[in-house]
Amino acid sequence: MHSELTVEELAALMKKAAGVVVDPHDLANRVDTPFAGFGLDSLGLLGIVGELENQHGRSLPTDAERCKTPRDFLDLVNSTLTTGA
C-alpha cells in the first residue's frame, strides 16, 4: 500500500466520509478551489481526517481539519504520511 493520498482517493473519501460527490478529474483541475466550492464543510473535512487516521493508524496534525483547499490538505497529509510523523 502506498502512503501518499491521491486526488482520486480524496474524492472517494469526500463521498464516503462527508457524502459529497465530486468527480476526481474536476477535483484535480480545481485543487486550489476552497472545499466550500465543492460543498464540503469543516465537519465533512473532520470526517475525512478521522477516516484517514483510522486507515493509517496514526494521528494527523490538527491543522489538517483547517485546510481550506484540496491542495493544502493533500500537501499536509502527504508530508505527514511520507515522513512517518
N, C-alpha and C positions, 0 to 999 in steps of 0.2 A: 504494500500500500504506500503510495506516495504521500508526502506530508504537506505539499502545497495545496491550498484551496484554489480551485479554478473558478472562473466566471460561471461556467456551467453548473458546478456544484453549488455555488452561491444562489443561482436561480432556483435550483431544486430545493435548497434549504429555505428560501423565501416562501416557496409553496408549502413545504412540509410544516415549518415552524410558525409561519405567520399567515398562511392562506392567501398569499399574494402571488398571483401567476404572472410571470414575466418571461418573455422569450429570451433565451440565453444570448442570441445574437443582438437583440435590442439592448440588453444589459451591457454587453461588450462594447457596443457602439456609443453607449451613454454612461460610461463609468464615472464621469465627473458630474453627473446629474444627482442632485440630492435624493436620498432614499424616499423622501416625501413625494417626489415626482413619479415614483413607481407605486405609490400607495402604501409604503411601508413606514410605520410609525416607530417610536422608540420602544414600545412594548414588543412589537414584532421583532425588532433587532435584538432585543434582550432574549427572546425565544431562540433566535438563531445562535446567539452566543452560547446559551445553555446547551443546545443541541451539539454544537462543535465541542464544547467541553466534555460532554458525555462520550462523543465519538473518539476523542483523542486522549481521554483520561487525564486531562490537565486543565488548570485554570487559564483563562485568557486575561490579559490586562484589563483593568476596569475601564480603561479608555475605549475598549472595543465597542461597548454599547453606546458610546457617544459619537462614534464616527458618523459623518454627515453624508458621505458618498460611498458607492461601492469600491472605488479605487482606494480611498482611505482605509476602508475596512479590510480589503484584501491585503494591502501593504502591511497593516498592523498584524493581522492574523498570520500571514505567511512569515513575517520576520520572527514572530514568536514560535511558530511551529518548526521552522528550519533551524533555529538556534537551540532548540530543546529547552527553552526557558520555561 
